[in-house]
Amino acid sequence: MNKVENEYLIYLKAERGYSPKTIDSYTRDIDLFNAYIEKEGVLFDAVDKVIIRDFLATELMRGVSNRSCGR
C-alpha cells in the first residue's frame, strides 16, 4: 500500500468514521483496481475516466453489485 492509499484509509476512519469492515472493503477495492491497471499496463498517473469506467464495467460483468461499484 502506498502513502496516498494509506492516508485515504486513515481519512475514512478518522474523518468519516467508517467501521473497520467498511475500511477493509475499501482496501480490497483499491487492491482490485491496482491489480486491474497493472494487468492493463496502465501507470497510476495515467488513469483517466475511461480506465475507471472500464474497470467498473469489468467488475459489473463479474457480478459485483452496483452498490459495491459505487463505493
Backbone torsions as a table, in degrees:
resi	resn	phi	psi	omega
1	MET	NA	133.6	-179.9
2	ASN	-90.1	175.5	-174.5
3	LYS	-60.9	-43.1	-178.1
4	VAL	-63.4	-44.2	178.3
5	GLU	-61.0	-45.6	-179.5
6	ASN	-61.5	-43.7	178.4
7	GLU	-63.2	-38.0	178.8
8	TYR	-64.7	-44.1	179.8
9	LEU	-66.2	-36.3	175.1
10	ILE	-64.2	-42.0	177.1
11	TYR	-58.6	-45.4	-179.5
12	LEU	-60.0	-38.0	-179.1
13	LYS	-76.8	-51.6	-171.8
14	ALA	-76.9	-44.8	-174.0
15	GLU	-91.1	-38.9	-176.4
16	ARG	-94.8	-15.8	177.8
17	GLY	70.9	27.2	-179.2
18	TYR	-68.8	148.6	-179.7
19	SER	-73.7	160.3	176.9
20	PRO	-57.1	-37.0	178.9
21	LYS	-65.8	-39.3	178.4
22	THR	-66.2	-41.7	178.4
23	ILE	-64.2	-37.7	175.1
24	ASP	-60.8	-39.8	178.3
25	SER	-63.8	-43.8	177.5
26	TYR	-63.0	-39.3	178.9
27	THR	-61.7	-45.3	177.6
28	ARG	-62.3	-40.8	178.7
29	ASP	-60.6	-45.2	179.8
30	ILE	-63.1	-43.3	179.0
31	ASP	-62.4	-42.0	177.9
32	LEU	-62.4	-43.0	-179.9
33	PHE	-65.6	-42.8	178.3
34	ASN	-61.5	-40.9	177.8
35	ALA	-64.0	-39.3	-179.7
36	TYR	-63.5	-49.3	-177.2
37	ILE	-68.8	-31.5	176.5
38	GLU	-65.1	-45.1	178.5
39	LYS	-61.0	-36.8	-179.5
40	GLU	-80.5	-8.4	179.9
41	GLY	74.9	28.6	-178.7
42	VAL	-104.6	128.5	175.2
43	LEU	-75.6	148.1	-177.7
44	PHE	-55.0	-40.2	-179.3
45	ASP	-65.9	-17.2	-178.4
46	ALA	-98.3	2.5	-179.6
47	VAL	-66.4	132.9	177.1
48	ASP	-133.9	-174.7	-178.2
49	LYS	-59.2	-36.1	-178.3
50	VAL	-64.2	-45.0	179.2
51	ILE	-62.2	-44.2	-179.4
52	ILE	-63.6	-43.9	178.9
53	ARG	-63.7	-40.1	177.9
54	ASP	-63.0	-42.3	178.3
55	PHE	-61.2	-47.4	-179.5
56	LEU	-63.7	-38.9	177.5
57	ALA	-62.8	-41.1	177.5
58	THR	-62.1	-43.7	179.5
59	GLU	-64.6	-41.8	177.9
60	LEU	-62.6	-39.9	178.3
61	MET	-67.4	-26.0	176.3
62	ARG	-78.3	-7.0	178.2
63	GLY	98.0	9.4	176.7
64	VAL	-69.7	139.1	-176.0
65	SER	-68.9	158.0	175.9
66	ASN	-59.4	-38.8	-178.9
67	ARG	-63.2	-43.7	177.5
68	SER	-64.8	-40.1	177.5
69	CYS	-65.0	-34.8	177.9
70	GLY	-65.8	-32.6	177.7
71	ARG	-64.4	NA	NA
